[in-house]
Amino acid sequence: MPIAADLPLPAPPALEHSERVALAVRAAIAANDGWIPFERYMELALHAPGLGYYSAGATKLGAAGDFTTAPEMTPLFGAALAVQVDAILRATPGREIVELGAGSGRLARDLLAALAERDALPSRYAILELSPELALRQRATLQALPGHLHARVEWLSTLPAAIDGAIVANEVLDAIPVHLVARRGGRYFERGVAEDERRGTLAWADRPAPDWLAACARARFPEAIDYQSELNPAAEGLVEELGRILVHGAALFVDYGFGAAEYYHPQRDQGTLVCHYRHRVHHDPFRWPGLSDITAHVDFSAVAAAGERAGLAVAGFAAQAPFLLGCGVLERLAAIGAPESPAYLQAASAVQKLLSPAEMGELFKVLALARTAGIDWPGFAVVDHRHRL
């Protein structure tokens, strides 16, 4: 995705919507003595009901949106992932799938279709979706499924009391609001947002970090240099909660990120926070709030540790490319037809992006956290990099 020197101007209705988001942010700032932590700003910009990026009606995914996820590129991603999900379901009595944040619904569609081919359908496919707008899109996508598959799909508004099967989270953790912490001269500051009244804009404003946040940064940041990065206790809390309710089975997290040593590398001294708008990357989260996705990479070491605190075992960790290869993505590609056929060429182009180190193959990782022993792990048969966590 190109880094934008400038961005295409939004249409007037989009600009009006962004101003409504900015007004909500300003109201939150005024109600909190003139300052909110960046984590609160990110929450409002992404998830404020009816206003935030994921809550309002604009297209997010695909060519007409701001970014593209693997399921939007090709159904072969879901078909390969189904091989690992099948192995998890076979080891669990409940055989249910719970997908967190199902996007357009394409991954659910492709997983169900591939599992049906394998005679490995789940007892139910539950989607936890907090965005009413995205839930409507998912319903439209999944309406096209055959009746016996569609009947297994249901939507949840909260996590269930127990999960017996497979949890799937594709590009979910990166959208959870993060705390930004900066260390300057040995002191720790939480980055936040205030209103620049002279300019009439939102602006960065820092305050001394609370003790708990400073302690967390101190434990993870490299020593003896000024440094800025993200911490995501909310994502870690979600993983711990999933661990508490997962009675049998395993959770699969697919996202872009690193283990802690790479995430908090001394040379990555400005963190990983970026914004996506119209398939361009930019670094100004205050530009047109509500119109850009705001995201940070995932610290998979912290996610793994959260799972372990909840009693889960780290069953595997690998880059996306070897994971998909282990799950037979090239065999699925070969089955499409003749290599010179248009269908094959289109699918091959998408698979190349999923596997290429220059695209998604290396930056994206797959982490498996398991409650149940004895699960087969084809996705980690090529490579297992748990030692990097």
GUFIRO-305036 format. One line per 2 residues: their letters; for each residue x, y, z of C-alpha. Coordinates in steps of 0.001 Angstrom, whole numbers. Example, Ala and Ser with C-alpha at 12.3 -4.5 7.8 and 13.67 -1.06 7.14 Angstrom:
2
as = 12300:-4500:7800; 13670:-1060:7140
***
This chain:
389
mp = 0:0:0; 1590:3332:-1048
ia = 2490:5981:1514; 549:9091:584
ad = 2229:12434:60; -1306:13770:-137
lp = -4750:12234:18; -7751:12492:-2305
lp = -10292:14954:-966; -13413:13299:487
ap = -16800:14134:-969; -18782:16876:832
pa = -21101:14414:2664; -18046:12543:3968
le = -16453:15782:5143; -19674:16698:6941
hs = -19668:13297:8622; -16041:13757:9685
er = -16926:17078:11269; -19630:15355:13315
va = -17022:12859:14521; -14693:15735:15408
la = -17497:17404:17381; -17967:14185:19386
vr = -14233:14122:20084; -14258:17773:21171
aa = -17181:17064:23504; -15228:14200:25079
ia = -12194:16452:25499; -14288:19184:27125
an = -15868:16663:29500; -12437:15403:30587
dg = -10735:18667:31602; -9441:19441:28125
wi = -7585:16214:27383; -8263:12591:26465
pf = -5747:9759:26043; -5107:8685:22467
er = -6744:5344:23258; -10038:7190:23877
ym = -9643:9201:20674; -9055:6015:18676
el = -12126:4437:20276; -14301:7390:19233
al = -12838:7691:15729; -13295:3991:15004
ha = -16222:2814:17094; -18441:5701:18289
pg = -22027:4504:17655; -23300:5816:14337
lg = -20168:7924:13835; -16971:5893:14063
yy = -15161:4425:11106; -16482:914:11750
sa = -19933:2065:12872; -20946:4359:10011
ga = -21980:3231:6553; -18999:3904:4279
tk = -17377:985:2460; -14201:-140:4235
lg = -13049:-3263:2414; -12090:-4016:-1163
aa = -11373:-1816:-4158; -14019:770:-3203
gd = -12813:1037:392; -9618:1875:2226
ft = -7846:-1480:2529; -8149:-5102:1456
ta = -8050:-8164:3694; -7093:-11688:2655
pe = -10696:-12991:2434; -11567:-10107:90
mt = -8755:-11144:-2251; -9568:-14812:-2790
pl = -11731:-17606:-1338; -8574:-19741:-1259
fg = -7578:-18032:1995; -10703:-19353:3695
aa = -10329:-22733:1997; -6804:-23112:3382
la = -7771:-21866:6833; -10572:-24440:6829
vq = -7970:-27223:6893; -6726:-26013:10280
vd = -10209:-25222:11578; -11307:-28735:10605
ai = -8461:-30195:12677; -9549:-28140:15691
lr = -13207:-29120:15345; -12332:-32806:15127
at = -10738:-32562:18579; -13700:-30847:20256
pg = -17069:-32291:21279; -19019:-29082:20629
re = -17684:-28434:17094; -18679:-24758:17043
iv = -16950:-21828:15369; -16992:-18322:16832
el = -15629:-15632:14517; -14780:-12239:15966
ga = -15352:-9209:13753; -16332:-10939:10508
gs = -15841:-7960:8164; -17892:-8391:5000
gr = -18738:-12011:5863; -16600:-13480:3101
la = -14358:-15468:5431; -17414:-17043:7075
rd = -18832:-17854:3634; -15587:-19405:2416
ll = -14925:-21348:5616; -18407:-22866:5611
aa = -18175:-23789:1931; -14762:-25419:2380
la = -15792:-27254:5544; -18871:-28572:3735
er = -16591:-29976:1015; -14592:-31736:3731
da = -17746:-33086:5396; -16632:-31172:8486
lp = -19366:-28630:9119; -19524:-26992:12552
sr = -22541:-27395:14795; -22972:-23623:14500
ya = -21088:-20634:13100; -21485:-17719:15519
il = -20319:-14227:14558; -19596:-11649:17236
el = -20006:-8312:15477; -20242:-5019:17336
sp = -20913:-2917:14232; -24593:-2998:13174
el = -23599:-1782:9716; -21076:-4588:9205
al = -23547:-7141:10558; -25975:-6104:7803
rq = -23265:-6595:5188; -22440:-9999:6616
ra = -26088:-11020:6471; -26256:-9973:2818
tl = -23112:-11944:1968; -24175:-15079:3819
qa = -27735:-14986:2487; -26335:-16488:-722
lp = -25204:-19659:1067; -27188:-22869:537
gh = -29916:-23213:3137; -28239:-25999:5111
lh = -25154:-23802:5568; -26960:-20534:6215
ar = -29026:-22221:8932; -25867:-22735:10988
ve = -25000:-19018:11123; -26024:-16773:14002
wl = -24958:-13390:15316; -23921:-12553:18862
st = -23881:-9162:20579; -21633:-10334:23428
lp = -19226:-13180:24030; -20963:-16435:24969
aa = -20543:-17968:28412; -18544:-20841:26923
id = -16987:-21796:23582; -16421:-25405:22546
ga = -14580:-25440:19232; -12613:-22923:17168
iv = -12268:-19169:17647; -11269:-17285:14488
an = -10042:-13678:14592; -8757:-12299:11285
ev = -7463:-8717:11545; -9341:-8041:14761
ld = -6635:-7254:17317; -5089:-4499:15173
ai = -8336:-2495:15337; -8520:-2444:19145
pv = -7604:1040:20460; -4071:1377:21792
hl = -2343:3535:24376; 559:5575:23015
va = 3501:6030:25379; 6600:8145:24833
rr = 9780:8028:26897; 11811:11222:26881
gg = 14819:11774:29076; 13901:8752:31171
ry = 10358:9982:31896; 7214:8304:30561
fe = 4346:10248:29004; 983:9134:27715
rg = 220:10715:24369; -3217:12248:24189
va = -5436:14669:22339; -6490:18233:23113
ed = -8001:21054:21118; -5707:23680:19682
er = -8071:26598:20220; -5916:29030:18257
rg = -6025:26875:15127; -9362:25221:15819
tl = -7894:21753:15298; -7211:18609:17279
aw = -3613:18307:18401; -1241:16044:20293
ad = -919:16742:24013; 1078:14630:26462
rp = 702:14034:30180; 2777:11983:32627
ap = 1833:8354:32159; -51:6728:35045
dw = 2101:4376:37082; 623:1173:35624
la = 1161:2327:32044; 4689:3562:32729
ac = 5533:225:34359; 4250:-1671:31333
ar = 6275:513:28958; 9366:193:31141
ar = 9133:-3595:30930; 8865:-3631:27122
fp = 10712:-635:25700; 14428:-973:24902
ea = 16680:694:27446; 18507:4012:27454
id = 16945:5724:24424; 14040:8053:23814
yq = 11269:5920:22414; 7594:5882:21450
se = 5325:2909:20874; 1942:1364:21523
ln = 595:-761:24349; -2682:-2621:24007
pa = -4015:-3863:27353; -7537:-4071:25886
ae = -6433:-6633:23294; -4649:-8614:25985
gl = -7770:-8465:28148; -9903:-9774:25284
ve = -7551:-12715:24767; -7621:-13506:28488
el = -11423:-13455:28437; -11474:-15758:25413
gr = -9152:-18104:27269; -11468:-18198:30261
il = -14512:-19164:28195; -12803:-21587:25782
vh = -13623:-24956:27350; -12381:-27110:24441
ga = -10560:-26278:21226; -8298:-23451:20128
al = -8191:-19840:18954; -6541:-18675:15724
fv = -5399:-15051:15480; -4346:-13789:12041
dy = -2927:-10281:11914; 60:-8143:11033
gf = 2627:-7814:13772; 5715:-9183:15458
ga = 7044:-10855:18538; 8092:-8429:21282
ae = 11807:-8354:20395; 10992:-7169:16890
yy = 8019:-5006:17873; 10041:-3023:20419
hp = 13268:-3019:18422; 15460:20:19172
qr = 15172:1166:15546; 11348:1103:15660
dq = 11375:4140:17914; 8166:5728:16589
gt = 5971:2664:16964; 3711:1150:14319
lv = 586:3339:14306; -679:4081:10783
ch = -3876:5187:9049; -5450:3777:5879
yr = -7501:5890:3497; -8439:4954:-75
hr = -5660:2336:-217; -3064:4859:908
vh = -1090:4904:4138; -752:8118:6118
hd = 377:9054:9612; -2043:11773:10737
pf = -4821:10206:12843; -6467:13638:13249
rw = -7002:14122:9524; -10668:13612:8730
pg = -11559:11614:11865; -13994:8822:11137
ls = -12926:8511:7489; -9592:6708:7933
di = -8871:3384:9542; -6428:3771:12445
ta = -4410:711:13304; -1335:-574:15107
hv = 556:-3802:14629; 34:-6658:17076
df = 2549:-7589:19772; 2103:-11343:19492
sa = 4302:-11988:22527; 1839:-10035:24671
va = -1107:-11864:23085; 522:-15243:23739
aa = 1274:-14296:27349; -2352:-13224:27842
ge = -3520:-16591:26584; -1132:-18395:28899
ra = -2427:-16398:31870; -5863:-17809:31052
gl = -4534:-21355:30920; -4132:-21720:27152
av = -1073:-23275:25530; 774:-21608:22657
ag = 270:-24285:20004; 1981:-22569:17078
fa = 3234:-19288:15651; 4203:-18708:12034
aq = 4163:-16188:9245; 1116:-16367:7013
ap = 2972:-17823:4013; 4213:-21061:5622
fl = 920:-21422:7481; -1099:-21324:4260
lg = 1386:-23610:2512; 1020:-26124:5331
cg = -2749:-25925:4890; -2509:-26749:1182
vl = -3221:-23410:-473; -1143:-24307:-3548
er = -2990:-27592:-3950; -6281:-25698:-3837
la = -4934:-23278:-6444; -3877:-26123:-8750
ai = -7374:-27602:-8547; -8934:-24473:-10071
ga = -8036:-25487:-13621; -5529:-25005:-16395
pe = -2708:-22575:-15511; -3530:-20451:-18557
sp = -7227:-20092:-17691; -8494:-16668:-16533
ay = -9829:-18140:-13271; -6454:-19673:-12448
lq = -4506:-16534:-13327; -6758:-14366:-11159
aa = -6494:-16759:-8219; -2737:-17155:-8667
sa = -2263:-13389:-8514; -4165:-13230:-5221
vq = -2302:-16199:-3740; 996:-14597:-4713
kl = 56:-11572:-2597; -905:-13809:326
ls = 2453:-15614:190; 4960:-13002:-972
pa = 7340:-11653:1704; 6953:-8250:49
em = 3159:-8343:445; 1328:-10271:3216
ge = 3345:-13465:3485; 5838:-12386:6147
lf = 4286:-9381:7907; 1063:-11266:8663
kv = 1329:-13929:11345; -862:-16736:12658
la = -929:-17510:16386; -2725:-20550:17798
la = -3704:-20723:21468; -5146:-24068:22526
rt = -7140:-25428:25426; -7289:-28968:24039
ag = -4238:-31214:23657; -3822:-33549:20711
id = -4995:-31193:17940; -3279:-31723:14585
wp = -1543:-28549:13382; -964:-28703:9601
gf = -574:-24919:9509; 2637:-25153:11525
av = 4087:-28211:9771; 6278:-26082:7477
vd = 7483:-23604:10114; 6791:-23031:13794
hr = 8400:-19918:15251; 7170:-20072:18826
hr = 10729:-19313:19906; 10282:-15783:18517
l = 7555:-14953:21017
***
